[in-house]
Amino acid sequence: MKSTLTLEEKYDYYERSVQNAESEVEFMHDQYKRISGKNPTTLREDFCGTGAISCEWVKQNKKSKAYGVDLDEEPIRMGFVRHFAKLNKDQQKRMHYLKQNVLHAEAPKVDIICAFNFSYYIFHKRAELLKYFKSVHKSLKNKGLFFIDLFGGPESQKLVTDVKHMKGLTYYWECQSFNPLTHDCVFAIHFKDKKGKKHRNVFTYHWRFWMMPELRDILLEAGFAKVTSYWEGDGPDGGGNGEFSATEVIENCDAWVSYLVAHIKE
């Protein structure tokens, strides 16, 4: 059955369930400063959706600028309503939505580029992903960093549904298909609202499931000098604690979400 959610509800539910723009901005800012010794000012958010991260970025200081790049007009339109309209006039001048293909984004070179929520999984062929990573490399400044997130673990490739309960909302993340020969896969997001009505396939994703070693290899082939893995610490309940640190050796777990950070220079 087709979802009856309004666009406002659709993106409100999504952002409440899977996004924390303030935390993402803090993580990128802190890692850039730690690595380069200075504060970053410019960000390009690829596959930006509503541009929540970009809008949060321009709040940092009066020098911060952001460019949100996405081909889909619907989330950009909702971004103007949900985030851009809440910025002050000065912040709005420094926030730019670009309805463009990330492979050919026309924006100034920046300190940081990010592609979150596994959005680059849309590239099914290695050559396509390499082309994207090369375009990112060319779009970064001298000490620039490229941030991506990824997920994995044995549970992530099984046809199962993860459930998260929040106030007035239940979130479902379902693996609907997974081809072990090609890693072509389909994932879907469902919601149950406060009235108990379930809305199925509100978002669906036809992806290739990329693995961390191959991503690191492709980033290096694209010209990046170094790739660092960031792993989440353990929380008291056995899950993650939301704090990520650089590491090269870690114990495997059934399901995980991690970051890779690619450096222009060592």
LUMDRENLUM-742396 format. One line per 2 residues: number of its first residue (from 1); their letters; for each residue x, y, z of N, C-alpha, C. Coordinates in Angstrom, 3 decimals. Layout:
NUM = A = X,Y,Z,X,Y,Z,X,Y,Z | ...
This chain:
1 = MK = 0.835,-1.196,0.000,0.000,0.000,0.000,0.875,1.254,0.000 | 0.521,2.208,-0.837,1.293,3.434,-0.959,1.176,4.270,0.306
3 = ST = 2.295,4.864,0.727,2.296,5.697,1.916,1.432,6.935,1.716 | 0.724,7.323,2.762,-0.103,8.532,2.728,0.548,9.685,3.474
5 = LT = 1.831,9.551,3.784,2.529,10.624,4.479,2.626,11.865,3.605 | 2.524,13.027,4.225,2.804,14.270,3.516,4.309,14.390,3.336
7 = LE = 4.751,15.286,2.443,6.182,15.489,2.252,6.850,15.963,3.538 | 6.173,16.819,4.271,6.716,17.312,5.535,6.918,16.155,6.510
9 = EK = 5.924,15.273,6.617,6.040,14.115,7.504,7.149,13.178,7.030 | 7.202,12.937,5.740,8.196,12.033,5.160,9.613,12.433,5.547
11 = YD = 9.929,13.707,5.386,11.293,14.143,5.672,11.529,14.407,7.150 | 10.491,14.757,7.865,10.611,14.885,9.317,10.928,13.528,9.928
13 = YY = 10.210,12.493,9.533,10.441,11.145,10.056,11.847,10.672,9.708 | 12.256,10.927,8.475,13.586,10.489,8.036,14.680,11.150,8.873
15 = ER = 14.612,12.455,9.016,15.670,13.168,9.720,15.691,12.816,11.204 | 14.534,12.611,11.791,14.478,12.200,13.194,15.083,10.819,13.394
17 = SV = 14.966,9.961,12.388,15.388,8.570,12.519,16.857,8.343,12.208 | 17.386,9.019,11.192,18.715,8.647,10.703,19.720,9.791,10.648
19 = QN = 19.318,11.006,10.925,20.253,12.122,10.811,20.461,12.844,12.132 | 21.692,13.295,12.320,22.020,14.200,13.417,23.027,15.194,12.861
21 = AE = 22.505,16.219,12.201,23.350,17.162,11.469,24.369,17.844,12.379 | 23.938,18.195,13.569,24.841,18.887,14.497,26.040,18.007,14.850
23 = SE = 25.781,16.727,15.091,26.856,15.794,15.437,27.800,15.575,14.260 | 27.247,15.454,13.046,28.081,15.237,11.855,28.996,16.437,11.604
25 = VE = 28.436,17.639,11.757,29.223,18.851,11.551,30.342,18.936,12.589 | 30.026,18.634,13.827,31.035,18.673,14.891,32.160,17.678,14.618
27 = FM = 31.782,16.474,14.197,32.795,15.443,13.902,33.726,15.888,12.782 | 33.173,16.378,11.681,34.014,16.797,10.560,34.898,17.979,10.934
29 = HD = 34.314,18.950,11.622,35.075,20.131,12.032,36.242,19.740,12.933 | 35.964,18.899,13.927,37.002,18.525,14.895,38.118,17.718,14.247
31 = QY = 37.764,16.799,13.344,38.797,15.987,12.700,39.653,16.829,11.759 | 39.033,17.747,11.049,39.801,18.623,10.160,40.779,19.475,10.967
33 = KR = 40.297,20.033,12.059,41.167,20.868,12.885,42.300,20.053,13.500 | 41.988,18.837,13.931,43.015,17.977,14.520,44.093,17.621,13.496
35 = IS = 43.676,17.357,12.271,44.609,16.906,11.229,45.376,18.064,10.613 | 44.687,19.178,10.334,45.333,20.290,9.607,45.846,21.393,10.526
37 = GK = 45.317,21.440,11.757,45.742,22.476,12.694,45.010,23.792,12.542 | 43.972,23.807,11.692,43.199,25.038,11.524,41.718,24.702,11.368
39 = NP = 40.888,25.717,11.523,39.452,25.507,11.397,39.036,25.473,9.926 | 38.192,24.529,9.529,37.676,24.526,8.164,36.577,25.572,8.024
41 = TT = 36.405,26.103,6.839,35.329,27.087,6.624,34.372,26.687,5.504 | 34.822,25.837,4.570,33.974,25.531,3.408,33.651,24.040,3.337
43 = LR = 32.393,23.756,3.028,31.892,22.382,2.973,31.079,22.178,1.701 | 31.249,21.006,1.087,30.339,20.566,0.034,29.692,19.266,0.491
45 = ED = 28.371,19.266,0.565,27.621,18.088,0.988,27.024,17.421,-0.252 | 27.626,16.323,-0.687,27.121,15.600,-1.856,25.923,14.731,-1.483
47 = FC = 25.013,14.529,-2.442,23.761,13.809,-2.178,23.082,14.420,-0.947 | 22.958,15.724,-0.939,22.631,16.463,0.293,21.202,16.284,0.770
49 = GT = 20.283,15.838,-0.095,18.887,15.742,0.341,18.355,17.111,0.718 | 17.901,17.253,1.942,17.370,18.534,2.405,18.467,19.535,2.757
51 = GA = 19.710,19.092,2.743,20.806,20.002,3.085,20.882,20.336,4.560 | 20.424,19.427,5.401,20.434,19.684,6.847,21.849,19.932,7.357
53 = IS = 22.809,19.145,6.865,24.193,19.305,7.314,24.761,20.631,6.823 | 24.505,20.966,5.560,25.014,22.226,5.006,24.464,23.433,5.757
55 = CE = 23.177,23.388,6.058,22.573,24.507,6.785,23.125,24.607,8.192 | 23.400,23.470,8.808,24.012,23.482,10.132,25.437,24.027,10.053
57 = WV = 26.127,23.723,8.970,27.520,24.150,8.805,27.658,25.668,8.809 | 26.771,26.365,8.109,26.922,27.825,7.992,26.627,28.549,9.307
59 = KQ = 26.108,27.825,10.285,25.870,28.425,11.598,27.152,28.520,12.422 | 28.225,27.838,11.997,29.450,27.752,12.795,30.059,29.120,13.070
61 = NK = 30.304,29.865,12.004,30.865,31.209,12.149,30.557,32.005,10.893 | 30.899,33.273,10.907,30.525,34.162,9.809,31.331,33.922,8.540
63 = KS = 32.341,33.057,8.601,33.139,32.749,7.418,32.718,31.433,6.765 | 31.898,30.658,7.428,31.534,29.334,6.922,30.622,29.426,5.705
65 = KA = 30.927,28.634,4.677,30.106,28.542,3.479,29.828,27.070,3.188 | 28.670,26.791,2.605,28.308,25.409,2.302,27.611,25.322,0.963
67 = YG = 27.832,24.188,0.288,27.220,23.898,-1.001,26.578,22.509,-0.918 | 25.257,22.470,-0.999,24.545,21.205,-0.978,24.211,20.770,-2.385
69 = VD = 24.708,19.600,-2.784,24.564,19.121,-4.165,23.637,17.911,-4.204 | 22.599,17.974,-5.037,21.683,16.844,-5.195,20.937,16.994,-6.516
71 = LD = 20.619,15.862,-7.146,19.870,15.878,-8.406,18.362,15.898,-8.189 | 17.917,15.512,-7.007,16.491,15.350,-6.736,15.895,16.661,-6.224
73 = EE = 14.936,17.182,-6.957,14.350,18.474,-6.608,13.495,18.398,-5.346 | 12.844,17.252,-5.096,11.922,17.156,-3.959,12.598,17.421,-2.613
75 = PI = 13.693,16.724,-2.253,14.312,17.012,-0.956,14.918,18.409,-0.882 | 15.427,18.912,-2.007,15.946,20.277,-1.989,14.819,21.255,-1.658
77 = RM = 13.663,21.055,-2.284,12.514,21.923,-2.015,12.116,21.860,-0.539 | 12.150,20.664,0.036,11.828,20.522,1.453,12.919,21.115,2.336
79 = GF = 14.157,21.094,1.836,15.245,21.701,2.584,15.069,23.192,2.770 | 14.539,23.849,1.735,14.266,25.286,1.860,13.250,25.543,2.966
81 = VR = 12.280,24.667,3.092,11.230,24.830,4.101,11.732,24.457,5.501 | 12.402,23.320,5.590,12.762,22.754,6.894,14.005,23.402,7.510
83 = HF = 14.947,23.865,6.669,16.227,24.317,7.206,16.639,25.712,6.738 | 16.618,25.935,5.435,17.086,27.214,4.904,16.273,28.382,5.455
85 = AK = 14.960,28.207,5.539,14.087,29.296,6.008,14.362,29.675,7.458 | 14.991,28.777,8.203,15.264,29.034,9.617,16.614,29.701,9.839
87 = LN = 17.395,29.851,8.779,18.671,30.560,8.884,18.430,32.060,8.858 | 19.343,32.834,9.469,19.226,34.287,9.347,19.722,34.720,7.968
89 = KD = 19.550,35.971,7.642,19.857,36.441,6.286,21.326,36.256,5.921 | 22.211,36.497,6.884,23.639,36.334,6.609,23.974,34.874,6.344
91 = QQ = 23.412,33.973,7.131,23.646,32.539,6.934,23.088,32.068,5.596 | 21.935,32.583,5.210,21.340,32.200,3.934,22.231,32.588,2.755
93 = KR = 22.936,33.702,2.870,23.836,34.134,1.799,25.009,33.175,1.625 | 25.334,32.445,2.686,26.489,31.545,2.654,26.096,30.087,2.436
95 = MH = 24.807,29.838,2.240,24.306,28.490,1.993,23.784,28.399,0.561 | 24.290,27.423,-0.199,23.940,27.317,-1.614,23.471,25.895,-1.932
97 = YL = 22.239,25.785,-2.436,21.748,24.519,-2.961,22.093,24.437,-4.448 | 22.657,23.313,-4.863,23.030,23.116,-6.255,22.333,21.862,-6.782
99 = KQ = 21.365,22.037,-7.680,20.680,20.889,-8.287,21.565,20.393,-9.425 | 22.515,19.554,-9.073,23.531,19.105,-10.022,23.899,17.646,-9.774
101 = NV = 24.562,17.049,-10.746,25.137,15.722,-10.615,26.457,15.837,-9.855 | 26.649,15.023,-8.838,27.877,15.109,-8.040,29.122,14.821,-8.873
103 = LH = 28.969,14.131,-9.989,30.116,13.838,-10.845,30.625,15.086,-11.561 | 29.761,16.089,-11.661,30.132,17.305,-12.392,29.703,18.551,-11.609
105 = AE = 29.862,18.518,-10.321,29.409,19.633,-9.483,30.208,20.892,-9.786 | 29.491,21.975,-10.005,30.129,23.256,-10.292,30.094,24.116,-9.034
107 = AP = 31.135,23.980,-8.245,31.250,24.715,-6.989,32.721,25.028,-6.746 | 33.019,26.051,-5.959,34.418,26.339,-5.633,35.061,25.177,-4.883
109 = KV = 36.388,25.104,-4.918,37.082,24.108,-4.117,36.820,24.376,-2.631 | 36.744,23.301,-1.861,36.352,23.427,-0.456,37.329,22.673,0.445
111 = DI = 37.203,22.927,1.752,38.025,22.228,2.744,37.557,20.786,2.937 | 36.241,20.595,2.934,35.663,19.285,3.242,34.564,18.964,2.248
113 = IC = 34.527,17.707,1.798,33.386,17.164,1.059,32.905,15.942,1.825 | 31.602,15.791,1.941,31.059,14.611,2.607,29.982,13.968,1.748
115 = AF = 29.859,12.654,1.874,28.792,11.891,1.228,28.295,10.889,2.265 | 27.214,11.258,2.954,26.742,10.465,4.085,25.467,9.688,3.757
117 = NF = 25.049,8.916,4.734,23.875,8.041,4.604,24.043,7.042,3.460 | 25.306,6.642,3.235,25.646,5.588,2.274,25.204,5.943,0.855
119 = SY = 25.073,7.233,0.587,24.488,7.712,-0.669,25.286,7.299,-1.892 | 26.606,7.200,-1.774,27.442,6.854,-2.926,27.284,5.379,-3.296
121 = YI = 26.592,4.573,-2.473,26.297,3.184,-2.834,25.462,3.113,-4.114 | 24.945,4.244,-4.552,24.161,4.287,-5.786,25.025,3.920,-6.997
123 = FH = 26.348,4.071,-6.869,27.252,3.679,-7.948,27.500,2.178,-7.865 | 27.038,1.430,-8.859,27.126,-0.025,-8.837,28.432,-0.555,-9.436
125 = KR = 29.057,0.213,-10.293,30.273,-0.235,-10.965,31.500,0.435,-10.347 | 32.579,-0.337,-10.263,33.806,0.196,-9.691,34.285,1.422,-10.467
127 = AE = 34.181,1.376,-11.783,34.632,2.499,-12.608,33.835,3.760,-12.311 | 32.532,3.594,-12.026,31.686,4.743,-11.696,32.112,5.357,-10.360
129 = LL = 32.354,4.487,-9.388,32.752,4.992,-8.071,34.119,5.650,-8.133 | 35.026,5.067,-8.891,36.351,5.670,-9.046,36.236,7.042,-9.697
131 = KY = 35.393,7.172,-10.691,35.190,8.462,-11.348,34.681,9.493,-10.343 | 33.742,9.078,-9.486,33.217,10.007,-8.477,34.309,10.412,-7.498
133 = FK = 35.060,9.454,-6.993,36.114,9.770,-6.032,37.177,10.680,-6.654 | 37.481,10.479,-7.927,38.438,11.363,-8.604,37.893,12.785,-8.706
135 = SV = 36.600,12.915,-8.980,36.000,14.249,-9.080,36.024,14.952,-7.724 | 35.838,14.183,-6.655,35.926,14.748,-5.307,37.345,15.228,-5.033
137 = HK = 38.325,14.395,-5.384,39.724,14.750,-5.154,40.069,16.084,-5.821 | 39.575,16.292,-7.029,39.860,17.531,-7.754,39.145,18.744,-7.151
139 = SL = 38.123,18.488,-6.362,37.293,19.575,-5.836,37.687,20.020,-4.438 | 38.732,19.400,-3.881,39.169,19.736,-2.526,40.379,20.669,-2.548
141 = KN = 40.464,21.501,-1.534,41.623,22.374,-1.380,42.851,21.565,-0.951 | 43.955,22.252,-0.800,45.253,21.622,-0.578,45.278,20.640,0.596
143 = KG = 44.659,20.979,1.713,44.634,20.101,2.886,43.244,19.507,3.107 | 42.507,19.344,2.021,41.124,18.924,2.132,40.936,17.495,2.609
145 = LF = 39.730,17.238,3.133,39.342,15.911,3.608,38.011,15.518,2.984 | 37.872,14.221,2.708,36.647,13.656,2.167,36.110,12.650,3.167
147 = FI = 34.871,12.874,3.634,34.240,12.026,4.640,33.130,11.192,4.002 | 33.174,9.877,4.223,32.053,9.022,3.846,31.724,8.100,5.014
149 = DL = 30.474,7.659,5.077,30.114,6.638,6.059,29.812,5.341,5.320 | 29.827,4.251,6.045,29.560,2.934,5.479,29.075,2.028,6.594
151 = FG = 28.457,0.915,6.207,28.018,-0.033,7.229,28.382,-1.440,6.800 | 28.387,-2.354,7.763,28.795,-3.714,7.455,28.530,-4.651,8.614
153 = GP = 29.196,-5.791,8.577,28.970,-6.850,9.549,28.048,-7.911,8.987 | 28.145,-9.149,9.478,27.340,-10.259,8.935,25.845,-9.994,8.924
155 = ES = 25.320,-9.333,9.942,23.876,-9.093,10.014,23.391,-8.162,8.909 | 24.270,-7.289,8.437,23.858,-6.264,7.473,23.558,-6.842,6.102
157 = QK = 23.972,-8.083,5.855,23.730,-8.703,4.558,22.613,-9.740,4.602 | 21.942,-9.840,5.723,20.846,-10.786,5.862,19.507,-10.091,5.598
159 = LV = 18.525,-10.868,5.180,17.200,-10.310,4.892,16.432,-10.153,6.201 | 16.827,-9.132,6.950,16.227,-8.872,8.257,15.785,-7.418,8.332
161 = TD = 15.029,-7.090,9.367,14.550,-5.732,9.599,14.991,-5.264,10.976 | 15.694,-4.147,11.014,16.051,-3.513,12.288,14.955,-2.525,12.662
163 = VK = 14.646,-2.465,13.949,13.554,-1.613,14.426,14.085,-0.666,15.491 | 13.704,0.603,15.380,14.072,1.594,16.394,12.816,2.338,16.824
165 = HM = 12.566,2.346,18.135,11.389,3.005,18.685,11.772,4.386,19.218 | 11.021,5.394,18.797,11.219,6.760,19.269,9.885,7.303,19.762
167 = KG = 9.903,8.472,20.318,8.677,9.069,20.819,7.728,9.365,19.655 | 6.606,8.668,19.627,5.603,8.895,18.598,5.959,8.374,17.227
169 = LT = 7.004,7.532,17.134,7.456,7.071,15.821,8.253,5.784,15.960 | 8.037,4.844,15.046,8.844,3.636,14.956,9.480,3.595,13.576
171 = YY = 10.761,3.320,13.562,11.563,3.297,12.329,11.964,1.867,12.015 | 11.818,1.472,10.752,12.187,0.131,10.305,13.188,0.239,9.158
173 = WE = 14.299,-0.496,9.278,15.328,-0.554,8.241,15.398,-1.999,7.762 | 14.971,-2.253,6.524,14.821,-3.613,6.036,15.741,-3.889,4.854
175 = CQ = 16.478,-4.989,4.941,17.211,-5.501,3.788,16.258,-6.410,3.034 | 15.840,-5.985,1.848,14.842,-6.726,1.083,15.456,-7.716,0.105
177 = SF = 16.676,-7.462,-0.334,17.368,-8.416,-1.201,18.861,-8.161,-1.127 | 19.637,-9.237,-1.321,21.089,-9.113,-1.318,21.663,-10.214,-2.188
179 = NP = 22.392,-9.843,-3.235,23.015,-10.793,-4.149,24.487,-10.945,-3.759 | 24.887,-12.087,-3.191,26.268,-12.243,-2.740,27.285,-12.266,-3.870
181 = LT = 26.832,-12.503,-5.097,27.753,-12.552,-6.244,28.149,-11.156,-6.718 | 27.232,-10.216,-6.624,27.481,-8.856,-7.124,27.414,-7.785,-6.039
183 = HD = 26.846,-8.144,-4.878,26.553,-7.198,-3.794,25.505,-6.167,-4.185 | 24.766,-6.422,-5.265,23.585,-5.609,-5.546,22.551,-5.905,-4.465
185 = CV = 21.899,-4.868,-3.964,21.003,-5.045,-2.832,19.889,-4.009,-2.875 | 18.833,-4.285,-2.135,17.730,-3.344,-1.974,17.439,-3.198,-0.486
187 = FA = 17.450,-1.958,-0.020,17.084,-1.644,1.360,15.881,-0.701,1.338 | 15.097,-0.750,2.397,13.909,0.108,2.470,13.718,0.624,3.888
189 = IH = 13.118,1.806,3.973,12.752,2.411,5.251,11.236,2.451,5.348 | 10.705,1.942,6.458,9.280,2.018,6.769,9.124,2.790,8.075
191 = FK = 7.960,3.359,8.269,7.657,4.058,9.517,6.300,3.622,10.049 | 6.159,3.658,11.363,4.851,3.541,11.991,4.620,4.820,12.784
193 = DK = 3.540,5.538,12.481,3.309,6.827,13.112,2.684,6.657,14.505 | 2.439,7.775,15.174,1.939,7.738,16.552,0.542,7.151,16.662
195 = KG = -0.180,7.081,15.543,-1.503,6.472,15.545,-1.450,4.966,15.290 | -0.231,4.454,15.076,-0.059,3.028,14.846,-0.171,2.616,13.398
197 = KK = -0.268,3.576,12.481,-0.367,3.246,11.066,1.030,3.071,10.477 | 1.233,1.959,9.762,2.534,1.683,9.176,2.583,2.162,7.736
199 = HR = 3.650,2.842,7.401,3.878,3.365,6.053,5.089,2.628,5.481 | 4.863,1.796,4.486,5.902,0.930,3.938,6.622,1.579,2.750
201 = NV = 7.908,1.236,2.647,8.730,1.658,1.500,8.658,3.172,1.266 | 8.741,3.915,2.349,8.751,5.378,2.229,10.013,5.814,1.481
203 = FT = 11.103,5.136,1.758,12.343,5.322,1.003,12.853,3.940,0.615 | 13.258,3.774,-0.639,13.867,2.519,-1.088,15.186,2.825,-1.787
205 = YH = 16.148,1.922,-1.632,17.492,2.148,-2.153,17.964,0.908,-2.910 | 18.326,1.096,-4.165,18.889,0.038,-4.990,20.389,0.316,-5.090
207 = WR = 21.152,-0.403,-4.325,22.557,-0.099,-4.118,23.473,-1.245,-4.512 | 24.773,-0.918,-4.525,25.817,-1.942,-4.406,26.393,-1.800,-3.006
209 = FW = 26.517,-2.913,-2.332,27.027,-2.923,-0.966,28.557,-2.943,-1.014 | 29.166,-1.782,-0.791,30.621,-1.665,-0.871,31.260,-2.036,0.467
211 = MM = 32.421,-2.657,0.396,33.141,-3.113,1.583,34.293,-2.151,1.891 | 34.680,-2.087,3.158,35.700,-1.130,3.569,37.035,-1.301,2.849
213 = PE = 37.595,-2.503,2.707,38.901,-2.607,2.025,38.853,-2.120,0.582 | 37.776,-2.453,-0.151,37.719,-2.014,-1.543,37.514,-0.510,-1.637
215 = LR = 36.770,0.080,-0.717,36.608,1.528,-0.707,37.941,2.231,-0.463 | 38.704,1.711,0.477,40.012,2.301,0.759,40.916,2.209,-0.474
217 = DI = 40.904,1.060,-1.144,41.734,0.886,-2.338,41.327,1.860,-3.445 | 40.020,2.046,-3.651,39.550,2.932,-4.722,39.872,4.383,-4.396
219 = LL = 39.754,4.766,-3.134,40.103,6.138,-2.737,41.586,6.423,-2.996 | 42.428,5.484,-2.667,43.857,5.670,-2.931,44.135,5.725,-4.427
221 = EA = 43.447,4.890,-5.192,43.608,4.907,-6.648,43.133,6.232,-7.233 | 42.149,6.859,-6.591,41.621,8.139,-7.068,42.585,9.293,-6.811
223 = GF = 43.649,9.042,-6.047,44.655,10.075,-5.835,44.822,10.540,-4.405 | 43.993,10.055,-3.507,44.129,10.465,-2.108,45.409,9.864,-1.524
225 = AK = 46.054,10.635,-0.662,47.344,10.226,-0.113,47.196,9.245,1.044 | 46.061,9.274,1.719,45.887,8.466,2.930,44.403,8.300,3.193
227 = VT = 44.016,7.148,3.730,42.624,6.896,4.114,42.609,6.363,5.538 | 41.840,7.012,6.399,41.768,6.642,7.809,40.388,6.080,8.143
229 = SY = 40.376,4.958,8.869,39.124,4.359,9.329,38.788,4.884,10.724 | 37.512,5.157,10.941,37.029,5.592,12.249,35.989,4.588,12.740
231 = WE = 36.167,4.113,13.969,35.300,3.072,14.529,34.581,3.607,15.758 | 33.340,3.203,15.931,32.540,3.686,17.054,32.863,2.923,18.335
233 = GD = 32.948,3.651,19.430,33.189,3.032,20.732,31.963,2.304,21.249 | 32.162,1.482,22.279,31.084,0.683,22.850,30.325,1.470,23.913
235 = GP = 28.999,1.374,23.851,28.153,1.977,24.863,27.849,0.998,25.976 | 27.264,1.465,27.088,26.969,0.587,28.232,25.946,-0.492,27.928
237 = DG = 25.114,-0.289,26.905,24.081,-1.266,26.572,24.554,-2.285,25.540 | 25.853,-2.229,25.181,26.384,-3.155,24.198,26.367,-2.612,22.786
239 = GG = 25.673,-1.517,22.555,25.659,-0.866,21.256,26.745,0.178,21.161 | 26.650,1.045,20.150,27.633,2.101,19.997,27.366,3.274,20.915
241 = NG = 28.419,4.053,21.181,28.280,5.220,22.060,28.261,6.538,21.295 | 28.300,6.474,19.957,28.240,7.688,19.158,29.559,8.423,19.033
243 = EF = 30.630,7.872,19.602,31.945,8.509,19.535,32.874,7.662,18.664 | 33.451,8.293,17.642,34.275,7.588,16.668,35.740,8.014,16.793
245 = SA = 36.630,7.043,16.712,38.056,7.341,16.787,38.811,6.563,15.712 | 39.935,7.124,15.276,40.731,6.508,14.223,41.377,5.230,14.734
247 = TE = 41.324,4.176,13.929,41.924,2.899,14.320,42.191,2.065,13.084 | 43.110,1.102,13.209,43.420,0.197,12.105,43.154,-1.258,12.471
249 = VI = 42.941,-1.547,13.738,42.671,-2.915,14.184,41.478,-2.892,15.119 | 40.490,-3.744,14.846,39.278,-3.756,15.671,38.642,-5.146,15.600
251 = EN = 37.907,-5.508,16.636,37.173,-6.769,16.610,35.905,-6.606,15.781 | 35.566,-7.635,15.015,34.363,-7.581,14.200,33.133,-7.689,15.099
253 = CD = 32.013,-7.175,14.604,30.745,-7.316,15.312,29.657,-7.578,14.280 | 28.484,-7.966,14.751,27.423,-8.399,13.839,26.973,-7.301,12.887
255 = AW = 26.935,-6.066,13.371,26.515,-4.940,12.536,27.218,-3.687,13.026 | 27.673,-2.869,12.104,28.378,-1.660,12.493,28.202,-0.565,11.452
257 = VS = 28.396,0.668,11.889,28.457,1.845,11.021,29.779,2.538,11.310 | 30.466,2.946,10.266,31.791,3.517,10.440,31.990,4.687,9.486
259 = YL = 33.120,5.353,9.625,33.510,6.431,8.719,34.843,6.098,8.067 | 35.019,6.584,6.845,36.322,6.658,6.209,36.615,8.116,5.913
261 = VA = 37.841,8.544,6.173,38.258,9.912,5.877,39.473,9.835,4.956 | 39.324,10.417,3.768,40.401,10.414,2.773,41.108,11.766,2.785
263 = HI = 42.430,11.738,2.819,43.254,12.933,2.947,43.899,13.293,1.617 | 43.875,14.573,1.284,44.599,15.030,0.092,46.099,14.872,0.303
265 = KE = 46.582,15.175,1.524,48.008,15.061,1.835,48.178,14.236,3.092 | 49.359,13.595,3.221,49.694,12.837,4.438,49.743,13.781,5.636
